[in-house]
Amino acid sequence: MLREPFSLEKMKYDQRTGMVLYRSHLHKSLKRNYQLMPGAQWLELLCRHIPDRFEHLVRYVGWYS
């Protein structure tokens, strides 16, 4: 990966409940700046960023595109 898909400083994991809290910018449709979900669901969302074997996944935004 060229760049990590999330920031470790914004993520907190609660071992007692198994929940992940991720804080970021204000989401327009959710109207909040955090996401709370079970650890397994968090890993599922994270694995979506991993490309398949022999597949290149580089997205350019702005001037580079």
LUMLUMDREN-2810 file (N, C-alpha, C; in Angstrom, 1 decimal):
<atoms>
<atom><aa>M</aa><ch>A</ch><at>N</at><xx>0.8</xx><yy>-1.2</yy><zz>0.0</zz></atom>
<atom><aa>M</aa><ch>A</ch><at>CA</at><xx>0.0</xx><yy>0.0</yy><zz>0.0</zz></atom>
<atom><aa>M</aa><ch>A</ch><at>C</at><xx>0.9</xx><yy>1.2</yy><zz>0.0</zz></atom>
<atom><aa>L</aa><ch>A</ch><at>N</at><xx>0.5</xx><yy>2.2</yy><zz>-0.8</zz></atom>
<atom><aa>L</aa><ch>A</ch><at>CA</at><xx>1.2</xx><yy>3.5</yy><zz>-0.8</zz></atom>
<atom><aa>L</aa><ch>A</ch><at>C</at><xx>0.9</xx><yy>4.3</yy><zz>0.4</zz></atom>
<atom><aa>R</aa><ch>A</ch><at>N</at><xx>-0.3</xx><yy>4.2</yy><zz>0.9</zz></atom>
<atom><aa>R</aa><ch>A</ch><at>CA</at><xx>-0.7</xx><yy>5.1</yy><zz>2.0</zz></atom>
<atom><aa>R</aa><ch>A</ch><at>C</at><xx>-1.7</xx><yy>4.3</yy><zz>2.9</zz></atom>
<atom><aa>E</aa><ch>A</ch><at>N</at><xx>-1.6</xx><yy>4.4</yy><zz>4.2</zz></atom>
<atom><aa>E</aa><ch>A</ch><at>CA</at><xx>-2.6</xx><yy>3.6</yy><zz>5.0</zz></atom>
<atom><aa>E</aa><ch>A</ch><at>C</at><xx>-4.0</xx><yy>4.2</yy><zz>4.9</zz></atom>
<atom><aa>P</aa><ch>A</ch><at>N</at><xx>-5.0</xx><yy>3.3</yy><zz>4.9</zz></atom>
<atom><aa>P</aa><ch>A</ch><at>CA</at><xx>-6.4</xx><yy>3.8</yy><zz>4.7</zz></atom>
<atom><aa>P</aa><ch>A</ch><at>C</at><xx>-7.0</xx><yy>4.5</yy><zz>5.9</zz></atom>
<atom><aa>F</aa><ch>A</ch><at>N</at><xx>-6.3</xx><yy>4.4</yy><zz>7.1</zz></atom>
<atom><aa>F</aa><ch>A</ch><at>CA</at><xx>-6.9</xx><yy>5.1</yy><zz>8.3</zz></atom>
<atom><aa>F</aa><ch>A</ch><at>C</at><xx>-5.8</xx><yy>5.5</yy><zz>9.2</zz></atom>
<atom><aa>S</aa><ch>A</ch><at>N</at><xx>-6.1</xx><yy>6.3</yy><zz>10.2</zz></atom>
<atom><aa>S</aa><ch>A</ch><at>CA</at><xx>-5.1</xx><yy>6.8</yy><zz>11.1</zz></atom>
<atom><aa>S</aa><ch>A</ch><at>C</at><xx>-5.2</xx><yy>6.0</yy><zz>12.5</zz></atom>
<atom><aa>L</aa><ch>A</ch><at>N</at><xx>-4.1</xx><yy>5.5</yy><zz>13.0</zz></atom>
<atom><aa>L</aa><ch>A</ch><at>CA</at><xx>-4.1</xx><yy>4.8</yy><zz>14.3</zz></atom>
<atom><aa>L</aa><ch>A</ch><at>C</at><xx>-4.4</xx><yy>5.8</yy><zz>15.4</zz></atom>
<atom><aa>E</aa><ch>A</ch><at>N</at><xx>-4.1</xx><yy>7.1</yy><zz>15.3</zz></atom>
<atom><aa>E</aa><ch>A</ch><at>CA</at><xx>-4.3</xx><yy>8.0</yy><zz>16.3</zz></atom>
<atom><aa>E</aa><ch>A</ch><at>C</at><xx>-5.8</xx><yy>8.3</yy><zz>16.5</zz></atom>
<atom><aa>K</aa><ch>A</ch><at>N</at><xx>-6.6</xx><yy>8.1</yy><zz>15.5</zz></atom>
<atom><aa>K</aa><ch>A</ch><at>CA</at><xx>-8.1</xx><yy>8.3</yy><zz>15.5</zz></atom>
<atom><aa>K</aa><ch>A</ch><at>C</at><xx>-8.9</xx><yy>7.1</yy><zz>16.0</zz></atom>
<atom><aa>M</aa><ch>A</ch><at>N</at><xx>-8.2</xx><yy>5.9</yy><zz>16.1</zz></atom>
<atom><aa>M</aa><ch>A</ch><at>CA</at><xx>-8.9</xx><yy>4.7</yy><zz>16.4</zz></atom>
<atom><aa>M</aa><ch>A</ch><at>C</at><xx>-8.6</xx><yy>4.3</yy><zz>17.9</zz></atom>
<atom><aa>K</aa><ch>A</ch><at>N</at><xx>-9.7</xx><yy>3.8</yy><zz>18.5</zz></atom>
<atom><aa>K</aa><ch>A</ch><at>CA</at><xx>-9.6</xx><yy>3.3</yy><zz>19.9</zz></atom>
<atom><aa>K</aa><ch>A</ch><at>C</at><xx>-10.3</xx><yy>2.0</yy><zz>19.9</zz></atom>
<atom><aa>Y</aa><ch>A</ch><at>N</at><xx>-9.7</xx><yy>1.0</yy><zz>20.6</zz></atom>
<atom><aa>Y</aa><ch>A</ch><at>CA</at><xx>-10.3</xx><yy>-0.4</yy><zz>20.8</zz></atom>
<atom><aa>Y</aa><ch>A</ch><at>C</at><xx>-10.6</xx><yy>-0.7</yy><zz>22.2</zz></atom>
<atom><aa>D</aa><ch>A</ch><at>N</at><xx>-11.8</xx><yy>-1.1</yy><zz>22.5</zz></atom>
<atom><aa>D</aa><ch>A</ch><at>CA</at><xx>-12.2</xx><yy>-1.4</yy><zz>23.9</zz></atom>
<atom><aa>D</aa><ch>A</ch><at>C</at><xx>-12.2</xx><yy>-3.0</yy><zz>24.0</zz></atom>
<atom><aa>Q</aa><ch>A</ch><at>N</at><xx>-11.3</xx><yy>-3.5</yy><zz>24.7</zz></atom>
<atom><aa>Q</aa><ch>A</ch><at>CA</at><xx>-11.1</xx><yy>-5.0</yy><zz>24.8</zz></atom>
<atom><aa>Q</aa><ch>A</ch><at>C</at><xx>-12.3</xx><yy>-5.6</yy><zz>25.5</zz></atom>
<atom><aa>R</aa><ch>A</ch><at>N</at><xx>-12.9</xx><yy>-4.9</yy><zz>26.5</zz></atom>
<atom><aa>R</aa><ch>A</ch><at>CA</at><xx>-14.0</xx><yy>-5.5</yy><zz>27.3</zz></atom>
<atom><aa>R</aa><ch>A</ch><at>C</at><xx>-15.2</xx><yy>-5.8</yy><zz>26.4</zz></atom>
<atom><aa>T</aa><ch>A</ch><at>N</at><xx>-15.6</xx><yy>-4.8</yy><zz>25.5</zz></atom>
<atom><aa>T</aa><ch>A</ch><at>CA</at><xx>-16.7</xx><yy>-5.0</yy><zz>24.7</zz></atom>
<atom><aa>T</aa><ch>A</ch><at>C</at><xx>-16.4</xx><yy>-5.5</yy><zz>23.3</zz></atom>
<atom><aa>G</aa><ch>A</ch><at>N</at><xx>-15.1</xx><yy>-5.3</yy><zz>22.8</zz></atom>
<atom><aa>G</aa><ch>A</ch><at>CA</at><xx>-14.8</xx><yy>-5.7</yy><zz>21.5</zz></atom>
<atom><aa>G</aa><ch>A</ch><at>C</at><xx>-15.2</xx><yy>-4.7</yy><zz>20.4</zz></atom>
<atom><aa>M</aa><ch>A</ch><at>N</at><xx>-15.4</xx><yy>-3.5</yy><zz>20.8</zz></atom>
<atom><aa>M</aa><ch>A</ch><at>CA</at><xx>-15.9</xx><yy>-2.5</yy><zz>19.9</zz></atom>
<atom><aa>M</aa><ch>A</ch><at>C</at><xx>-14.7</xx><yy>-1.5</yy><zz>19.5</zz></atom>
<atom><aa>V</aa><ch>A</ch><at>N</at><xx>-14.8</xx><yy>-1.0</yy><zz>18.3</zz></atom>
<atom><aa>V</aa><ch>A</ch><at>CA</at><xx>-13.8</xx><yy>-0.1</yy><zz>17.8</zz></atom>
<atom><aa>V</aa><ch>A</ch><at>C</at><xx>-14.5</xx><yy>1.3</yy><zz>17.6</zz></atom>
<atom><aa>L</aa><ch>A</ch><at>N</at><xx>-13.9</xx><yy>2.3</yy><zz>18.1</zz></atom>
<atom><aa>L</aa><ch>A</ch><at>CA</at><xx>-14.4</xx><yy>3.7</yy><zz>18.0</zz></atom>
<atom><aa>L</aa><ch>A</ch><at>C</at><xx>-13.4</xx><yy>4.4</yy><zz>17.1</zz></atom>
<atom><aa>Y</aa><ch>A</ch><at>N</at><xx>-13.9</xx><yy>5.0</yy><zz>16.0</zz></atom>
<atom><aa>Y</aa><ch>A</ch><at>CA</at><xx>-13.0</xx><yy>5.7</yy><zz>15.0</zz></atom>
<atom><aa>Y</aa><ch>A</ch><at>C</at><xx>-13.6</xx><yy>7.1</yy><zz>14.9</zz></atom>
<atom><aa>R</aa><ch>A</ch><at>N</at><xx>-12.8</xx><yy>8.1</yy><zz>15.2</zz></atom>
<atom><aa>R</aa><ch>A</ch><at>CA</at><xx>-13.2</xx><yy>9.5</yy><zz>15.0</zz></atom>
<atom><aa>R</aa><ch>A</ch><at>C</at><xx>-12.5</xx><yy>10.1</yy><zz>13.8</zz></atom>
<atom><aa>S</aa><ch>A</ch><at>N</at><xx>-13.3</xx><yy>10.9</yy><zz>13.1</zz></atom>
<atom><aa>S</aa><ch>A</ch><at>CA</at><xx>-12.8</xx><yy>11.5</yy><zz>11.9</zz></atom>
<atom><aa>S</aa><ch>A</ch><at>C</at><xx>-13.5</xx><yy>12.9</yy><zz>11.7</zz></atom>
<atom><aa>H</aa><ch>A</ch><at>N</at><xx>-13.5</xx><yy>13.3</yy><zz>10.4</zz></atom>
<atom><aa>H</aa><ch>A</ch><at>CA</at><xx>-14.3</xx><yy>14.5</yy><zz>10.1</zz></atom>
<atom><aa>H</aa><ch>A</ch><at>C</at><xx>-15.8</xx><yy>14.3</yy><zz>10.1</zz></atom>
<atom><aa>L</aa><ch>A</ch><at>N</at><xx>-16.5</xx><yy>15.3</yy><zz>10.2</zz></atom>
<atom><aa>L</aa><ch>A</ch><at>CA</at><xx>-18.0</xx><yy>15.2</yy><zz>10.2</zz></atom>
<atom><aa>L</aa><ch>A</ch><at>C</at><xx>-18.5</xx><yy>14.6</yy><zz>8.9</zz></atom>
<atom><aa>H</aa><ch>A</ch><at>N</at><xx>-19.2</xx><yy>13.5</yy><zz>9.1</zz></atom>
<atom><aa>H</aa><ch>A</ch><at>CA</at><xx>-19.8</xx><yy>12.8</yy><zz>7.9</zz></atom>
<atom><aa>H</aa><ch>A</ch><at>C</at><xx>-21.1</xx><yy>13.5</yy><zz>7.6</zz></atom>
<atom><aa>K</aa><ch>A</ch><at>N</at><xx>-21.3</xx><yy>13.8</yy><zz>6.3</zz></atom>
<atom><aa>K</aa><ch>A</ch><at>CA</at><xx>-22.5</xx><yy>14.6</yy><zz>6.0</zz></atom>
<atom><aa>K</aa><ch>A</ch><at>C</at><xx>-23.8</xx><yy>13.9</yy><zz>6.1</zz></atom>
<atom><aa>S</aa><ch>A</ch><at>N</at><xx>-23.9</xx><yy>12.6</yy><zz>5.8</zz></atom>
<atom><aa>S</aa><ch>A</ch><at>CA</at><xx>-25.2</xx><yy>11.9</yy><zz>5.9</zz></atom>
<atom><aa>S</aa><ch>A</ch><at>C</at><xx>-25.4</xx><yy>11.4</yy><zz>7.3</zz></atom>
<atom><aa>L</aa><ch>A</ch><at>N</at><xx>-24.4</xx><yy>11.0</yy><zz>8.0</zz></atom>
<atom><aa>L</aa><ch>A</ch><at>CA</at><xx>-24.5</xx><yy>10.5</yy><zz>9.4</zz></atom>
<atom><aa>L</aa><ch>A</ch><at>C</at><xx>-24.7</xx><yy>11.6</yy><zz>10.4</zz></atom>
<atom><aa>K</aa><ch>A</ch><at>N</at><xx>-24.2</xx><yy>12.8</yy><zz>10.1</zz></atom>
<atom><aa>K</aa><ch>A</ch><at>CA</at><xx>-24.3</xx><yy>13.9</yy><zz>11.0</zz></atom>
<atom><aa>K</aa><ch>A</ch><at>C</at><xx>-23.5</xx><yy>13.7</yy><zz>12.3</zz></atom>
<atom><aa>R</aa><ch>A</ch><at>N</at><xx>-22.4</xx><yy>13.0</yy><zz>12.2</zz></atom>
<atom><aa>R</aa><ch>A</ch><at>CA</at><xx>-21.5</xx><yy>12.8</yy><zz>13.4</zz></atom>
<atom><aa>R</aa><ch>A</ch><at>C</at><xx>-20.1</xx><yy>12.6</yy><zz>12.9</zz></atom>
<atom><aa>N</aa><ch>A</ch><at>N</at><xx>-19.1</xx><yy>12.7</yy><zz>13.8</zz></atom>
<atom><aa>N</aa><ch>A</ch><at>CA</at><xx>-17.7</xx><yy>12.6</yy><zz>13.5</zz></atom>
<atom><aa>N</aa><ch>A</ch><at>C</at><xx>-17.1</xx><yy>11.3</yy><zz>14.0</zz></atom>
<atom><aa>Y</aa><ch>A</ch><at>N</at><xx>-17.9</xx><yy>10.3</yy><zz>14.3</zz></atom>
<atom><aa>Y</aa><ch>A</ch><at>CA</at><xx>-17.3</xx><yy>9.0</yy><zz>14.8</zz></atom>
<atom><aa>Y</aa><ch>A</ch><at>C</at><xx>-18.1</xx><yy>7.8</yy><zz>14.3</zz></atom>
<atom><aa>Q</aa><ch>A</ch><at>N</at><xx>-17.5</xx><yy>6.7</yy><zz>14.4</zz></atom>
<atom><aa>Q</aa><ch>A</ch><at>CA</at><xx>-18.1</xx><yy>5.4</yy><zz>13.9</zz></atom>
<atom><aa>Q</aa><ch>A</ch><at>C</at><xx>-17.8</xx><yy>4.4</yy><zz>15.0</zz></atom>
<atom><aa>L</aa><ch>A</ch><at>N</at><xx>-18.8</xx><yy>3.7</yy><zz>15.6</zz></atom>
<atom><aa>L</aa><ch>A</ch><at>CA</at><xx>-18.7</xx><yy>2.7</yy><zz>16.6</zz></atom>
<atom><aa>L</aa><ch>A</ch><at>C</at><xx>-19.2</xx><yy>1.4</yy><zz>16.0</zz></atom>
<atom><aa>M</aa><ch>A</ch><at>N</at><xx>-18.3</xx><yy>0.4</yy><zz>16.0</zz></atom>
<atom><aa>M</aa><ch>A</ch><at>CA</at><xx>-18.7</xx><yy>-0.9</yy><zz>15.4</zz></atom>
<atom><aa>M</aa><ch>A</ch><at>C</at><xx>-17.9</xx><yy>-2.0</yy><zz>16.0</zz></atom>
<atom><aa>P</aa><ch>A</ch><at>N</at><xx>-18.4</xx><yy>-3.3</yy><zz>15.9</zz></atom>
<atom><aa>P</aa><ch>A</ch><at>CA</at><xx>-17.7</xx><yy>-4.4</yy><zz>16.4</zz></atom>
<atom><aa>P</aa><ch>A</ch><at>C</at><xx>-16.4</xx><yy>-4.6</yy><zz>15.7</zz></atom>
<atom><aa>G</aa><ch>A</ch><at>N</at><xx>-15.4</xx><yy>-5.3</yy><zz>16.4</zz></atom>
<atom><aa>G</aa><ch>A</ch><at>CA</at><xx>-14.1</xx><yy>-5.4</yy><zz>15.8</zz></atom>
<atom><aa>G</aa><ch>A</ch><at>C</at><xx>-14.1</xx><yy>-6.2</yy><zz>14.5</zz></atom>
<atom><aa>A</aa><ch>A</ch><at>N</at><xx>-15.0</xx><yy>-7.3</yy><zz>14.4</zz></atom>
<atom><aa>A</aa><ch>A</ch><at>CA</at><xx>-15.0</xx><yy>-8.1</yy><zz>13.2</zz></atom>
<atom><aa>A</aa><ch>A</ch><at>C</at><xx>-15.5</xx><yy>-7.2</yy><zz>12.0</zz></atom>
<atom><aa>Q</aa><ch>A</ch><at>N</at><xx>-16.5</xx><yy>-6.4</yy><zz>12.2</zz></atom>
<atom><aa>Q</aa><ch>A</ch><at>CA</at><xx>-17.0</xx><yy>-5.5</yy><zz>11.2</zz></atom>
<atom><aa>Q</aa><ch>A</ch><at>C</at><xx>-15.9</xx><yy>-4.5</yy><zz>10.7</zz></atom>
<atom><aa>W</aa><ch>A</ch><at>N</at><xx>-15.2</xx><yy>-4.0</yy><zz>11.7</zz></atom>
<atom><aa>W</aa><ch>A</ch><at>CA</at><xx>-14.1</xx><yy>-3.1</yy><zz>11.4</zz></atom>
<atom><aa>W</aa><ch>A</ch><at>C</at><xx>-13.0</xx><yy>-3.7</yy><zz>10.5</zz></atom>
<atom><aa>L</aa><ch>A</ch><at>N</at><xx>-12.7</xx><yy>-5.0</yy><zz>10.8</zz></atom>
<atom><aa>L</aa><ch>A</ch><at>CA</at><xx>-11.7</xx><yy>-5.7</yy><zz>10.0</zz></atom>
<atom><aa>L</aa><ch>A</ch><at>C</at><xx>-12.3</xx><yy>-6.0</yy><zz>8.6</zz></atom>
<atom><aa>E</aa><ch>A</ch><at>N</at><xx>-13.5</xx><yy>-6.2</yy><zz>8.5</zz></atom>
<atom><aa>E</aa><ch>A</ch><at>CA</at><xx>-14.1</xx><yy>-6.4</yy><zz>7.2</zz></atom>
<atom><aa>E</aa><ch>A</ch><at>C</at><xx>-14.0</xx><yy>-5.1</yy><zz>6.3</zz></atom>
<atom><aa>L</aa><ch>A</ch><at>N</at><xx>-14.3</xx><yy>-4.0</yy><zz>6.9</zz></atom>
<atom><aa>L</aa><ch>A</ch><at>CA</at><xx>-14.2</xx><yy>-2.7</yy><zz>6.2</zz></atom>
<atom><aa>L</aa><ch>A</ch><at>C</at><xx>-12.7</xx><yy>-2.4</yy><zz>5.8</zz></atom>
<atom><aa>L</aa><ch>A</ch><at>N</at><xx>-11.8</xx><yy>-2.8</yy><zz>6.7</zz></atom>
<atom><aa>L</aa><ch>A</ch><at>CA</at><xx>-10.4</xx><yy>-2.6</yy><zz>6.5</zz></atom>
<atom><aa>L</aa><ch>A</ch><at>C</at><xx>-9.9</xx><yy>-3.4</yy><zz>5.3</zz></atom>
<atom><aa>C</aa><ch>A</ch><at>N</at><xx>-10.4</xx><yy>-4.7</yy><zz>5.3</zz></atom>
<atom><aa>C</aa><ch>A</ch><at>CA</at><xx>-9.9</xx><yy>-5.6</yy><zz>4.2</zz></atom>
<atom><aa>C</aa><ch>A</ch><at>C</at><xx>-10.4</xx><yy>-5.2</yy><zz>2.8</zz></atom>
<atom><aa>R</aa><ch>A</ch><at>N</at><xx>-11.4</xx><yy>-4.4</yy><zz>2.7</zz></atom>
<atom><aa>R</aa><ch>A</ch><at>CA</at><xx>-11.9</xx><yy>-3.9</yy><zz>1.4</zz></atom>
<atom><aa>R</aa><ch>A</ch><at>C</at><xx>-10.8</xx><yy>-3.1</yy><zz>0.7</zz></atom>
<atom><aa>H</aa><ch>A</ch><at>N</at><xx>-9.9</xx><yy>-2.5</yy><zz>1.5</zz></atom>
<atom><aa>H</aa><ch>A</ch><at>CA</at><xx>-8.9</xx><yy>-1.7</yy><zz>0.9</zz></atom>
<atom><aa>H</aa><ch>A</ch><at>C</at><xx>-7.7</xx><yy>-2.5</yy><zz>0.4</zz></atom>
<atom><aa>I</aa><ch>A</ch><at>N</at><xx>-7.6</xx><yy>-3.8</yy><zz>0.6</zz></atom>
<atom><aa>I</aa><ch>A</ch><at>CA</at><xx>-6.5</xx><yy>-4.6</yy><zz>0.2</zz></atom>
<atom><aa>I</aa><ch>A</ch><at>C</at><xx>-6.9</xx><yy>-5.1</yy><zz>-1.2</zz></atom>
<atom><aa>P</aa><ch>A</ch><at>N</at><xx>-6.1</xx><yy>-4.8</yy><zz>-2.2</zz></atom>
<atom><aa>P</aa><ch>A</ch><at>CA</at><xx>-6.4</xx><yy>-5.2</yy><zz>-3.6</zz></atom>
<atom><aa>P</aa><ch>A</ch><at>C</at><xx>-6.2</xx><yy>-6.7</yy><zz>-3.8</zz></atom>
<atom><aa>D</aa><ch>A</ch><at>N</at><xx>-6.8</xx><yy>-7.3</yy><zz>-4.8</zz></atom>
<atom><aa>D</aa><ch>A</ch><at>CA</at><xx>-6.6</xx><yy>-8.7</yy><zz>-5.1</zz></atom>
<atom><aa>D</aa><ch>A</ch><at>C</at><xx>-5.2</xx><yy>-9.0</yy><zz>-5.6</zz></atom>
<atom><aa>R</aa><ch>A</ch><at>N</at><xx>-4.8</xx><yy>-10.2</yy><zz>-5.7</zz></atom>
<atom><aa>R</aa><ch>A</ch><at>CA</at><xx>-3.5</xx><yy>-10.6</yy><zz>-6.1</zz></atom>
<atom><aa>R</aa><ch>A</ch><at>C</at><xx>-3.3</xx><yy>-10.1</yy><zz>-7.6</zz></atom>
<atom><aa>F</aa><ch>A</ch><at>N</at><xx>-2.2</xx><yy>-9.5</yy><zz>-7.9</zz></atom>
<atom><aa>F</aa><ch>A</ch><at>CA</at><xx>-1.8</xx><yy>-9.0</yy><zz>-9.2</zz></atom>
<atom><aa>F</aa><ch>A</ch><at>C</at><xx>-2.7</xx><yy>-7.8</yy><zz>-9.6</zz></atom>
<atom><aa>E</aa><ch>A</ch><at>N</at><xx>-3.4</xx><yy>-7.2</yy><zz>-8.7</zz></atom>
<atom><aa>E</aa><ch>A</ch><at>CA</at><xx>-4.3</xx><yy>-6.1</yy><zz>-9.1</zz></atom>
<atom><aa>E</aa><ch>A</ch><at>C</at><xx>-3.6</xx><yy>-4.8</yy><zz>-8.5</zz></atom>
<atom><aa>H</aa><ch>A</ch><at>N</at><xx>-3.5</xx><yy>-3.8</yy><zz>-9.3</zz></atom>
<atom><aa>H</aa><ch>A</ch><at>CA</at><xx>-2.9</xx><yy>-2.5</yy><zz>-8.8</zz></atom>
<atom><aa>H</aa><ch>A</ch><at>C</at><xx>-4.1</xx><yy>-1.6</yy><zz>-8.5</zz></atom>
<atom><aa>L</aa><ch>A</ch><at>N</at><xx>-4.1</xx><yy>-1.1</yy><zz>-7.3</zz></atom>
<atom><aa>L</aa><ch>A</ch><at>CA</at><xx>-5.1</xx><yy>-0.2</yy><zz>-6.8</zz></atom>
<atom><aa>L</aa><ch>A</ch><at>C</at><xx>-4.5</xx><yy>1.1</yy><zz>-6.4</zz></atom>
<atom><aa>V</aa><ch>A</ch><at>N</at><xx>-4.4</xx><yy>2.0</yy><zz>-7.3</zz></atom>
<atom><aa>V</aa><ch>A</ch><at>CA</at><xx>-3.9</xx><yy>3.4</yy><zz>-7.0</zz></atom>
<atom><aa>V</aa><ch>A</ch><at>C</at><xx>-4.9</xx><yy>4.4</yy><zz>-7.5</zz></atom>
<atom><aa>R</aa><ch>A</ch><at>N</at><xx>-5.4</xx><yy>5.2</yy><zz>-6.7</zz></atom>
<atom><aa>R</aa><ch>A</ch><at>CA</at><xx>-6.4</xx><yy>6.2</yy><zz>-7.1</zz></atom>
<atom><aa>R</aa><ch>A</ch><at>C</at><xx>-5.8</xx><yy>7.5</yy><zz>-7.0</zz></atom>
<atom><aa>Y</aa><ch>A</ch><at>N</at><xx>-5.9</xx><yy>8.3</yy><zz>-8.1</zz></atom>
<atom><aa>Y</aa><ch>A</ch><at>CA</at><xx>-5.4</xx><yy>9.6</yy><zz>-8.1</zz></atom>
<atom><aa>Y</aa><ch>A</ch><at>C</at><xx>-6.5</xx><yy>10.6</yy><zz>-8.0</zz></atom>
<atom><aa>V</aa><ch>A</ch><at>N</at><xx>-6.4</xx><yy>11.7</yy><zz>-7.3</zz></atom>
<atom><aa>V</aa><ch>A</ch><at>CA</at><xx>-7.4</xx><yy>12.7</yy><zz>-7.1</zz></atom>
<atom><aa>V</aa><ch>A</ch><at>C</at><xx>-6.8</xx><yy>14.0</yy><zz>-7.4</zz></atom>
<atom><aa>G</aa><ch>A</ch><at>N</at><xx>-7.6</xx><yy>14.9</yy><zz>-8.1</zz></atom>
<atom><aa>G</aa><ch>A</ch><at>CA</at><xx>-7.2</xx><yy>16.2</yy><zz>-8.4</zz></atom>
<atom><aa>G</aa><ch>A</ch><at>C</at><xx>-6.3</xx><yy>16.3</yy><zz>-9.6</zz></atom>
<atom><aa>W</aa><ch>A</ch><at>N</at><xx>-5.2</xx><yy>17.1</yy><zz>-9.4</zz></atom>
<atom><aa>W</aa><ch>A</ch><at>CA</at><xx>-4.3</xx><yy>17.4</yy><zz>-10.6</zz></atom>
<atom><aa>W</aa><ch>A</ch><at>C</at><xx>-3.7</xx><yy>16.1</yy><zz>-11.2</zz></atom>
<atom><aa>Y</aa><ch>A</ch><at>N</at><xx>-3.4</xx><yy>15.1</yy><zz>-10.4</zz></atom>
<atom><aa>Y</aa><ch>A</ch><at>CA</at><xx>-2.7</xx><yy>13.9</yy><zz>-10.8</zz></atom>
<atom><aa>Y</aa><ch>A</ch><at>C</at><xx>-3.7</xx><yy>13.1</yy><zz>-11.7</zz></atom>
<atom><aa>S</aa><ch>A</ch><at>N</at><xx>-5.0</xx><yy>13.2</yy><zz>-11.5</zz></atom>
<atom><aa>S</aa><ch>A</ch><at>CA</at><xx>-5.9</xx><yy>12.3</yy><zz>-12.2</zz></atom>
<atom><aa>S</aa><ch>A</ch><at>C</at><xx>-6.1</xx><yy>12.9</yy><zz>-13.6</zz></atom>
</atoms>
